[in-house]
Amino acid sequence: MAAGFGPAFPASFSAALAALALLVGGCARPGSRADLVIINGPEPESLDPHLLTGQADGRVALALFEGLTRYDPRTGQAAPGLASHWELSADKRIYTFHLRTNAVWSTGEPITAEDFAWSWRRALDPATASEYAGVLFYLKNGEAFATGKLRDFSQVGVRAVDRLTLRVELEEPTAFFLELCGFQPYAAVPRRRIEQHGDRWLHARPFMASGAYVLDTWRLNDRIRLRRNPRYWDAANTQSAVIDLLPCVVPSTALNLYLTRAVDIVWDKELVPPDVLDVLLQRPDFHVYDYLGTYFYRYNVTKGAFKDARVRKALALAIDKRRIVERITKGGEKVAACISPPGILNGTIPYRPPAGLDHRPDEARRLLAEAGFPEGRGFPPFQYTFNNVESHKKIAVELREMWQRELGLQVELRQLEWKTYLRAQAQLEYDLIRSSWIGDYNDPNTFLDLFMSENPNNRTGWRSARYDETLRRANAEAEPAMRQTLLQAAERILVEEDAPIVPLYFYVSIEYYDTNAVTGIHQNIRVEHPLRAIGRLASGGRPAHR
């Protein structure tokens, strides 16, 4: 065990760690050490900004491909990226972005306004099948084009005025649009490379990046290696020359690699061994804070008994969520009755979500009987699906016991590998499925618009014209108090009335890194940590560059 990583451990912890070390497996082991080594969670499914869905994928893609804006490492808010500045029309619907004169691809060609117009078209094109296409529906006619109702892209609200000027017209004023412009689906991707190589474009060399890093290698189940892009407009402030991101879903392995200094940073609470969580949380290199993240499960509302909202609400009301956060997660998570986390803003004022469904087993039994299944009689067996992380399994076991005890229901647990789990969720190949969402910007809409009928991230089969219309009215409303009322009404439909999802708890971030060894990580409610800002400190207290 390496010295200099916080207080000494009690003997019981040392014994536990020794046992954990025997379980090492499922993570890459670094060979030649990069300047910065990070355990990044599951193996990414894709690094294509228009196709990725996972948080681990997104961290890497943001380093490779930049948007008109980028995220400030301290606040997580939008700051100028490939656009140096912009103007906003009086009605707040038209942005005019001015690209940097020194913005070039990593291969040296200029990045132009037309590159952005083409990239956004690709993201919206139904043929791309981007699950994140919905975040571009704020563009005028963006949703119509993405859903095939409009075929003429020239009618979508994005146009290259000249080589360095992009005009963007929105359907309605959108207070968080600049934050969206830093989000992966809004990034500039290389048209020429994609048209030449198709699905293999990420493998073509030399790699063509618009961000702070280029992809050096991606070896499955080993590592992703990134190298500083010397042609990036802000390369002088990119802290690490070489970064390795290791795939890992085994908490004991992650901790062992960290304590032996094989890695510098471990993201994600799910990579903290639960058996020693209470001891680890006392260490100064374990950092805990609230952020915009919600753990919930989805129903497939197209299947059997789950077509009935009474059944969905019955299962929700039978869950003692406090038991889950106190007995299983144990990191200070807060029980969730709604999908929007604490601290989220409606413009400049705090958003107040509806009450949601609490723990009421008697009401759960009444609703289930009303739906035709008194004491669970006649209810068909069903599956609860989750990906292969130990904490998800423990929560699944707890849910199964609650549903069996309170409602008399029989539940089969179905554990899937990460990529198979993502496909099952996207293709509605499940009954109930564990889910989570991390806010892409600080507004309730980042959680609520997921469940609009045409949003590819909906993944429940649920469609509600009333929900869609209420949320559209909320997002067109400029007056904060009225918008608050409309957002609450939409969320009430989602979590109280129709209940295609059931929120369980709000995440806390637990990241482990030594602030005496790593610089550039700042706690913010969006848990946004741009890789370009992070470096490992040399003995002199300065970032260690190659």
C-alpha positions as CSV (number, residue, x, y, z in Angstrom):
1,M,0.0,0.0,0.0
2,A,1.4,3.3,-1.1
3,A,2.3,5.9,1.5
4,G,1.1,9.5,1.4
5,F,-2.5,8.7,0.6
6,G,-4.3,10.0,3.7
7,P,-4.6,8.6,7.2
8,A,-3.5,5.2,8.3
9,F,-6.0,2.4,7.9
10,P,-7.3,0.4,10.8
11,A,-6.3,-3.3,10.9
12,S,-9.7,-4.4,9.8
13,F,-9.5,-2.3,6.7
14,S,-6.0,-3.5,5.9
15,A,-7.3,-7.1,6.1
16,A,-10.2,-6.3,3.9
17,L,-8.0,-4.7,1.3
18,A,-5.7,-7.7,1.3
19,A,-8.7,-9.8,0.5
20,L,-9.8,-7.4,-2.2
21,A,-6.4,-7.5,-3.8
22,L,-6.9,-11.2,-4.5
23,L,-9.9,-10.3,-6.6
24,V,-8.1,-8.1,-9.1
25,G,-9.5,-8.6,-12.5
26,G,-11.7,-7.0,-15.0
27,C,-9.6,-3.8,-15.4
28,A,-6.8,-2.9,-17.7
29,R,-3.3,-3.0,-16.3
30,P,-1.2,-0.1,-17.5
31,G,2.1,-0.8,-19.3
32,S,4.1,2.3,-20.1
33,R,2.6,4.9,-17.9
34,A,0.9,7.9,-19.3
35,D,1.1,11.4,-17.7
36,L,-2.3,10.8,-16.3
37,V,-4.1,7.5,-15.8
38,I,-7.9,7.4,-15.1
39,I,-10.3,4.6,-14.4
40,N,-13.2,5.5,-16.5
41,G,-15.9,2.9,-15.8
42,P,-17.3,0.4,-18.4
43,E,-15.8,-0.1,-21.8
44,P,-17.2,2.6,-24.1
45,E,-19.7,1.5,-26.6
46,S,-18.7,4.2,-29.1
47,L,-16.7,7.4,-29.3
48,D,-18.8,8.8,-32.1
49,P,-20.5,12.0,-30.6
50,H,-23.7,11.2,-32.4
51,L,-24.0,7.5,-31.4
52,L,-22.7,7.3,-27.9
53,T,-25.0,7.1,-24.9
54,G,-22.9,6.3,-21.8
55,Q,-21.1,8.7,-19.4
56,A,-17.8,6.9,-19.9
57,D,-18.1,7.3,-23.7
58,G,-19.0,10.9,-23.4
59,R,-15.9,11.9,-21.3
60,V,-13.6,10.6,-24.0
61,A,-15.6,12.1,-26.9
62,L,-15.6,15.6,-25.3
63,A,-11.8,15.5,-25.2
64,L,-11.7,14.6,-28.9
65,F,-14.5,16.7,-30.4
66,E,-15.4,20.2,-29.4
67,G,-18.5,22.3,-29.9
68,L,-19.1,26.0,-30.3
69,T,-18.9,26.2,-26.6
70,R,-17.0,24.0,-24.1
71,Y,-17.4,23.5,-20.3
72,D,-15.7,25.5,-17.7
73,P,-13.9,23.0,-15.4
74,R,-14.7,25.0,-12.2
75,T,-18.4,25.7,-12.8
76,G,-19.5,23.2,-15.5
77,Q,-21.1,26.1,-17.3
78,A,-20.7,27.0,-21.0
79,A,-17.7,29.0,-22.1
80,P,-16.4,29.9,-25.5
81,G,-15.1,26.9,-27.4
82,L,-14.5,26.7,-31.2
83,A,-16.7,29.9,-31.3
84,S,-14.8,32.9,-29.8
85,H,-18.0,34.9,-29.4
86,W,-21.6,35.3,-30.5
87,E,-24.6,37.6,-30.7
88,L,-28.2,36.9,-29.7
89,S,-31.2,38.5,-31.3
90,A,-33.7,40.7,-29.3
91,D,-36.3,37.9,-29.4
92,K,-33.6,35.4,-28.1
93,R,-34.2,32.9,-30.9
94,I,-31.3,33.6,-33.3
95,Y,-27.7,33.1,-32.4
96,T,-24.9,34.3,-34.6
97,F,-21.7,32.4,-33.8
98,H,-18.2,33.5,-34.9
99,L,-15.6,30.7,-35.1
100,R,-12.0,31.2,-34.1
101,T,-9.6,32.1,-36.9
102,N,-7.2,29.5,-35.5
103,A,-9.7,26.7,-35.2
104,V,-8.3,23.8,-37.2
105,W,-8.6,20.0,-37.3
106,S,-5.8,18.0,-35.8
107,T,-4.7,17.3,-39.4
108,G,-4.4,21.1,-40.1
109,E,-7.4,21.9,-42.2
110,P,-9.6,24.8,-41.0
111,I,-12.8,24.1,-39.0
112,T,-15.6,26.0,-40.7
113,A,-19.2,27.0,-40.1
114,E,-20.2,24.4,-42.8
115,D,-18.5,21.7,-40.7
116,F,-20.9,22.5,-37.9
117,A,-24.0,22.7,-40.2
118,W,-23.1,19.2,-41.6
119,S,-22.3,17.7,-38.2
120,W,-25.7,18.9,-36.8
121,R,-27.5,17.5,-39.9
122,R,-25.8,14.2,-39.4
123,A,-26.9,14.1,-35.7
124,L,-30.5,14.8,-36.8
125,D,-30.6,12.5,-39.8
126,P,-32.9,9.6,-39.2
127,A,-30.4,7.3,-40.9
128,T,-27.8,8.1,-38.2
129,A,-30.2,6.8,-35.6
130,S,-28.7,9.0,-32.9
131,E,-30.4,8.4,-29.5
132,Y,-29.4,11.9,-28.6
133,A,-31.0,13.6,-31.7
134,G,-33.6,15.0,-29.3
135,V,-31.2,17.5,-27.9
136,L,-31.2,19.2,-31.3
137,F,-35.0,19.5,-31.4
138,Y,-34.6,23.1,-30.1
139,L,-33.4,24.0,-33.6
140,K,-36.2,25.4,-35.8
141,N,-37.6,22.3,-37.6
142,G,-35.1,20.1,-36.0
143,E,-37.7,17.6,-34.7
144,A,-39.6,17.6,-38.0
145,F,-36.4,16.7,-39.9
146,A,-35.3,14.0,-37.4
147,T,-38.7,12.3,-37.5
148,G,-38.9,12.4,-41.3
149,K,-41.8,14.9,-41.5
150,L,-39.4,17.3,-43.3
151,R,-36.8,16.3,-45.8
152,D,-35.4,19.7,-46.8
153,F,-32.6,20.4,-44.4
154,S,-32.3,24.0,-45.6
155,Q,-35.4,24.6,-43.6
156,V,-33.7,23.6,-40.3
157,G,-32.4,26.5,-38.3
158,V,-28.7,26.2,-38.9
159,R,-26.8,27.9,-41.8
160,A,-23.2,28.7,-42.6
161,V,-23.3,32.4,-43.5
162,D,-19.6,32.3,-44.5
163,R,-16.5,30.3,-43.5
164,L,-16.4,31.5,-39.9
165,T,-20.0,32.6,-39.2
166,L,-22.9,30.2,-38.2
167,R,-26.5,31.4,-37.9
168,V,-28.7,29.3,-35.6
169,E,-32.4,29.8,-35.3
170,L,-34.4,28.1,-32.5
171,E,-38.0,27.1,-32.2
172,E,-38.4,29.1,-29.0
173,P,-36.0,31.0,-26.7
174,T,-33.9,28.4,-24.9
175,A,-32.0,29.6,-21.9
176,F,-29.7,26.6,-21.8
177,F,-28.8,26.6,-25.5
178,L,-25.2,27.7,-25.0
179,E,-24.7,24.7,-22.6
180,L,-26.2,22.4,-25.3
181,C,-23.6,23.8,-27.8
182,G,-20.8,22.2,-25.6
183,F,-22.6,18.8,-25.5
184,Q,-21.3,15.9,-27.5
185,P,-24.1,15.8,-30.2
186,Y,-23.4,19.5,-31.0
187,A,-19.6,18.9,-31.6
188,A,-17.8,19.3,-34.9
189,V,-17.1,15.9,-36.5
190,P,-15.0,15.5,-39.7
191,R,-17.3,15.2,-42.8
192,R,-14.6,14.2,-45.3
193,R,-13.3,11.4,-43.0
194,I,-16.8,10.1,-42.3
195,E,-17.9,10.1,-45.9
196,Q,-14.7,8.3,-46.9
197,H,-14.6,5.6,-44.2
198,G,-18.2,5.3,-43.0
199,D,-18.6,3.4,-39.7
200,R,-14.8,2.9,-39.6
201,W,-14.0,6.6,-39.5
202,L,-12.7,6.6,-35.9
203,H,-10.1,4.0,-36.9
204,A,-8.7,6.0,-39.8
205,R,-5.3,7.6,-39.4
206,P,-4.1,10.2,-38.9
207,F,-7.0,10.8,-36.5
208,M,-9.0,13.9,-37.2
209,A,-10.0,15.7,-34.0
210,S,-11.6,19.1,-33.3
211,G,-10.8,18.9,-29.5
212,A,-7.9,19.1,-27.1
213,Y,-6.8,15.5,-27.8
214,V,-6.4,13.0,-30.6
215,L,-7.1,9.3,-30.3
216,D,-3.8,7.4,-30.2
217,T,-5.0,3.9,-29.5
218,W,-8.2,2.1,-28.3
219,R,-7.5,-1.4,-27.2
220,L,-10.6,-3.2,-26.0
221,N,-10.5,-4.3,-22.4
222,D,-7.1,-2.5,-22.0
223,R,-7.1,1.2,-22.5
224,I,-7.9,4.3,-24.5
225,R,-4.8,6.4,-25.0
226,L,-5.2,10.1,-25.8
227,R,-2.4,12.5,-27.0
228,R,-2.5,16.2,-26.8
229,N,-3.6,17.8,-30.1
230,P,-0.8,20.4,-30.8
231,R,-3.1,22.2,-33.3
232,Y,-6.0,22.7,-30.8
233,W,-6.7,26.4,-30.4
234,D,-5.9,26.3,-26.6
235,A,-3.2,23.6,-26.7
236,A,-1.0,25.8,-24.5
237,N,-3.4,25.2,-21.6
238,T,-3.9,21.5,-22.2
239,Q,-2.4,20.1,-19.0
240,S,-1.5,16.5,-19.8
241,A,0.4,15.3,-22.9
242,V,-0.8,11.7,-22.7
243,I,-3.8,10.3,-20.9
244,D,-4.8,6.7,-20.4
245,L,-8.4,5.8,-19.6
246,L,-8.9,2.3,-18.3
247,P,-12.1,0.3,-18.5
248,C,-13.1,-1.2,-15.1
249,V,-16.4,-2.2,-13.4
250,V,-14.8,-4.1,-10.4
251,P,-14.6,-1.8,-7.4
252,S,-11.9,-3.9,-5.6
253,T,-9.7,-3.7,-8.7
254,A,-10.2,0.0,-9.1
255,L,-9.2,0.6,-5.4
256,N,-6.2,-1.7,-5.6
257,L,-4.9,0.0,-8.7
258,Y,-5.4,3.4,-7.1
259,L,-3.7,2.6,-3.8
260,T,-0.7,1.1,-5.6
261,R,-0.4,4.3,-7.7
262,A,-1.0,2.5,-10.9
263,V,-3.8,5.1,-11.6
264,D,-4.3,8.7,-10.5
265,I,-8.1,9.1,-10.6
266,V,-11.1,6.9,-10.2
267,W,-14.5,8.4,-11.2
268,D,-17.9,7.1,-10.1
269,K,-19.3,5.9,-6.8
270,E,-20.0,2.5,-8.2
271,L,-16.2,1.9,-8.2
272,V,-15.9,2.2,-4.4
273,P,-16.0,-1.2,-2.7
274,P,-19.2,-1.1,-0.6
275,D,-17.7,-3.2,2.2
276,V,-15.2,-0.5,3.1
277,L,-17.1,2.6,2.0
278,D,-17.5,3.9,5.5
279,V,-13.8,3.9,6.1
280,L,-12.9,5.3,2.7
281,L,-15.2,8.2,3.1
282,Q,-13.1,9.4,6.0
283,R,-10.0,9.8,3.8
284,P,-9.1,13.2,2.4
285,D,-8.6,11.8,-1.1
286,F,-12.2,10.6,-1.3
287,H,-14.4,13.5,-2.5
288,V,-18.2,13.4,-2.0
289,Y,-20.7,16.0,-3.3
290,D,-24.2,16.2,-4.8
291,Y,-24.7,16.6,-8.5
292,L,-27.4,16.4,-11.1
293,G,-27.9,12.6,-11.3
294,T,-30.9,10.3,-10.7
295,Y,-31.1,6.6,-10.3
296,F,-34.4,5.2,-11.5
297,Y,-36.0,2.2,-13.3
298,R,-38.0,2.2,-16.5
299,Y,-41.1,0.2,-17.3
300,N,-41.7,-1.2,-20.8
301,V,-45.2,0.1,-21.0
302,T,-45.9,-1.9,-24.2
303,K,-45.7,-5.3,-22.4
304,G,-48.5,-7.1,-20.5
305,A,-49.6,-5.9,-17.1
306,F,-47.3,-2.9,-17.4
307,K,-49.5,-1.3,-19.9
308,D,-51.7,-0.4,-16.9
309,A,-50.6,2.7,-14.9
310,R,-52.2,1.3,-11.8
311,V,-49.8,-1.6,-11.9
312,R,-46.8,0.7,-12.5
313,K,-47.9,2.9,-9.6
314,A,-48.5,-0.1,-7.3
315,L,-44.9,-1.4,-7.7
316,A,-43.6,2.1,-7.1
317,L,-45.7,2.6,-3.9
318,A,-44.4,-0.7,-2.5
319,I,-40.8,0.4,-2.5
320,D,-39.1,1.6,0.7
321,K,-36.5,3.8,-1.0
322,R,-35.0,4.9,2.3
323,R,-34.1,1.2,3.0
324,I,-32.1,1.2,-0.3
325,V,-30.0,4.3,0.5
326,E,-29.4,3.4,4.1
327,R,-28.7,-0.4,3.6
328,I,-27.1,-0.5,0.2
329,T,-25.8,2.7,-1.3
330,K,-24.7,4.3,2.0
331,G,-23.0,7.3,0.5
332,G,-25.3,10.0,1.6
333,E,-27.7,9.7,-1.4
334,K,-31.1,11.3,-1.0
335,V,-34.4,9.4,-1.6
336,A,-36.0,10.5,-5.0
337,A,-39.7,10.8,-5.5
338,C,-39.2,12.8,-8.7
339,I,-36.7,12.7,-11.6
340,S,-35.3,16.3,-11.2
341,P,-32.6,16.4,-8.6
342,P,-32.2,19.0,-5.8
343,G,-30.3,22.1,-6.7
344,I,-31.5,22.2,-10.3
345,L,-32.5,25.6,-11.6
346,N,-35.4,27.0,-13.6
347,G,-33.6,29.9,-15.2
348,T,-32.2,31.8,-12.3
349,I,-34.6,30.5,-9.6
350,P,-34.6,27.1,-7.9
351,Y,-37.0,24.5,-9.4
352,R,-39.4,22.9,-7.0
353,P,-40.5,19.4,-8.2
354,P,-43.8,17.7,-7.4
355,A,-44.2,15.4,-4.5
356,G,-44.1,12.1,-6.5
357,L,-45.1,8.7,-5.1
358,D,-43.9,7.8,-1.6
359,H,-43.9,4.5,0.3
360,R,-47.5,3.4,0.8
361,P,-47.9,-0.4,0.7
362,D,-51.6,-0.4,1.5
363,E,-52.3,1.9,-1.5
364,A,-50.0,-0.3,-3.6
365,R,-52.1,-3.4,-2.7
366,R,-55.3,-1.5,-3.4
367,L,-54.2,-0.4,-6.9
368,L,-52.9,-3.9,-7.7
369,A,-56.2,-5.5,-6.7
370,E,-58.1,-2.8,-8.7
371,A,-56.0,-3.7,-11.7
372,G,-57.2,-7.4,-11.4
373,F,-54.3,-8.9,-9.3
374,P,-55.4,-9.1,-5.7
375,E,-52.5,-10.1,-3.5
376,G,-50.6,-10.7,-6.7
377,R,-52.8,-13.6,-7.9
378,G,-52.7,-14.1,-11.6
379,F,-49.8,-11.6,-12.1
380,P,-47.4,-13.0,-14.8
381,P,-43.8,-13.5,-13.8
382,F,-41.6,-10.7,-15.0
383,Q,-37.9,-9.7,-15.1
384,Y,-36.0,-6.8,-13.6
385,T,-32.9,-6.1,-15.8
386,F,-29.7,-4.5,-14.7
387,N,-26.1,-4.2,-15.8
388,N,-23.3,-6.1,-14.2
389,V,-22.3,-3.9,-11.3
390,E,-22.6,-5.3,-7.7
391,S,-24.5,-2.3,-6.3
392,H,-27.2,-2.7,-9.1
393,K,-27.5,-6.4,-8.2
394,K,-28.0,-5.6,-4.5
395,I,-30.7,-3.1,-5.3
396,A,-32.4,-5.5,-7.6
397,V,-32.4,-8.2,-4.9
398,E,-34.0,-5.6,-2.5
399,L,-36.6,-4.6,-5.0
400,R,-37.5,-8.3,-5.6
401,E,-38.0,-8.9,-1.9
402,M,-40.1,-5.8,-1.4
403,W,-42.4,-6.7,-4.4
404,Q,-42.7,-10.3,-3.2
405,R,-43.4,-9.3,0.5
406,E,-45.8,-6.4,-0.1
407,L,-47.5,-7.5,-3.3
408,G,-47.0,-11.2,-3.7
409,L,-45.2,-10.8,-7.0
410,Q,-42.6,-13.1,-8.5
411,V,-39.6,-11.4,-10.1
412,E,-36.7,-12.9,-12.0
413,L,-33.4,-10.9,-11.9
414,R,-31.6,-10.5,-15.2
415,Q,-28.0,-9.3,-15.2
416,L,-26.4,-8.2,-18.5
417,E,-23.0,-7.1,-19.7
418,W,-22.9,-3.3,-20.3
419,K,-23.3,-3.2,-24.1
420,T,-25.9,-5.9,-24.1
421,Y,-27.8,-4.0,-21.4
422,L,-27.7,-0.8,-23.4
423,R,-29.1,-2.6,-26.5
424,A,-31.9,-4.3,-24.4
425,Q,-32.9,-0.9,-23.1
426,A,-32.8,0.9,-26.5
427,Q,-34.8,-1.9,-28.2
428,L,-37.4,-2.4,-25.4
429,E,-36.2,-5.9,-24.8
430,Y,-37.1,-5.8,-21.1
431,D,-40.0,-5.7,-18.6
432,L,-38.4,-3.4,-16.0
433,I,-34.8,-2.1,-16.3
434,R,-32.5,-0.2,-14.0
435,S,-31.6,3.2,-15.4
436,S,-29.9,6.5,-14.5
437,W,-29.5,9.9,-16.0
438,I,-26.9,12.6,-15.5
439,G,-28.0,16.1,-16.3
440,D,-26.5,17.6,-19.5
441,Y,-27.3,21.1,-18.4
442,N,-28.7,22.8,-15.3
443,D,-32.4,22.9,-16.1
444,P,-35.2,20.4,-15.4
445,N,-35.7,19.9,-19.1
446,T,-32.5,17.8,-19.3
447,F,-34.4,15.2,-17.3
448,L,-38.0,15.8,-18.5
449,D,-37.5,16.0,-22.3
450,L,-36.1,12.4,-22.3
451,F,-39.6,11.1,-22.0
452,M,-41.3,13.1,-24.8
453,S,-42.8,10.8,-27.4
454,E,-40.3,11.3,-30.2
455,N,-37.2,11.4,-28.0
456,P,-35.0,8.4,-28.8
457,N,-33.8,8.4,-25.2
458,N,-37.4,7.7,-24.0
459,R,-36.8,3.9,-24.1
460,T,-40.1,3.0,-22.3
461,G,-42.6,2.9,-25.2
462,W,-44.7,5.5,-23.3
463,R,-46.2,8.3,-25.4
464,S,-48.3,11.1,-23.9
465,A,-49.6,14.0,-26.0
466,R,-50.5,15.8,-22.8
467,Y,-47.0,15.5,-21.4
468,D,-45.5,16.6,-24.7
469,E,-47.7,19.6,-25.0
470,T,-47.2,20.7,-21.4
471,L,-43.4,20.4,-21.7
472,R,-43.4,22.3,-25.0
473,R,-45.4,25.1,-23.4
474,A,-43.0,25.2,-20.4
475,N,-40.0,25.6,-22.7
476,A,-41.7,28.3,-24.7
477,E,-42.6,30.2,-21.5
478,A,-40.3,33.2,-20.7
479,E,-41.8,34.0,-17.3
480,P,-40.1,31.9,-14.6
481,A,-43.1,31.4,-12.3
482,M,-45.4,30.3,-15.1
483,R,-42.6,28.0,-16.5
484,Q,-42.2,26.5,-13.0
485,T,-45.9,25.7,-12.9
486,L,-45.8,24.0,-16.3
487,L,-42.7,22.1,-15.6
488,Q,-44.2,20.8,-12.3
489,A,-47.4,19.8,-14.2
490,A,-45.3,17.8,-16.8
491,E,-43.3,16.1,-14.1
492,R,-46.4,15.2,-12.2
493,I,-47.7,13.4,-15.2
494,L,-44.4,11.5,-15.5
495,V,-43.8,10.4,-11.9
496,E,-47.3,10.5,-10.3
497,E,-50.0,9.9,-12.8
498,D,-48.7,7.7,-15.6
499,A,-45.4,6.6,-14.0
500,P,-43.5,5.0,-16.9
501,I,-40.4,5.5,-14.7
502,V,-39.8,5.2,-10.9
503,P,-37.1,7.4,-9.4
504,L,-35.2,5.7,-6.5
505,Y,-32.5,8.1,-5.3
506,F,-30.4,11.1,-6.3
507,Y,-26.7,10.4,-6.8
508,V,-23.8,11.7,-4.9
509,S,-20.4,11.8,-6.6
510,I,-17.6,9.9,-5.0
511,E,-14.3,10.4,-6.8
512,Y,-11.0,9.5,-5.5
513,Y,-7.8,11.3,-6.3
514,D,-5.1,13.0,-4.2
515,T,-5.2,16.8,-4.5
516,N,-1.4,16.8,-3.7
517,A,-0.8,14.8,-6.9
518,V,-3.6,15.9,-9.3
519,T,-4.7,19.3,-10.3
520,G,-7.6,20.7,-12.3
521,I,-10.6,18.8,-10.8
522,H,-13.3,21.0,-9.3
523,Q,-16.5,20.0,-7.8
524,N,-19.6,21.3,-9.6
525,I,-23.2,20.3,-9.8
526,R,-22.8,19.0,-13.3
527,V,-19.8,16.7,-12.4
528,E,-18.1,18.1,-15.4
529,H,-14.3,17.5,-15.4
530,P,-12.8,18.3,-18.8
531,L,-9.7,16.2,-19.4
532,R,-7.9,19.1,-20.9
533,A,-7.8,20.8,-17.5
534,I,-6.5,17.9,-15.5
535,G,-2.8,17.2,-14.8
536,R,-0.6,15.2,-12.5
537,L,1.6,17.3,-10.3
538,A,5.4,16.8,-10.3
539,S,7.4,17.2,-7.1
540,G,7.6,20.9,-7.7
541,G,3.9,21.4,-7.6
542,R,3.5,22.0,-11.3
543,P,1.7,19.7,-13.8
544,A,3.9,16.9,-15.1
545,H,4.2,17.4,-18.9
546,R,6.0,15.3,-21.4
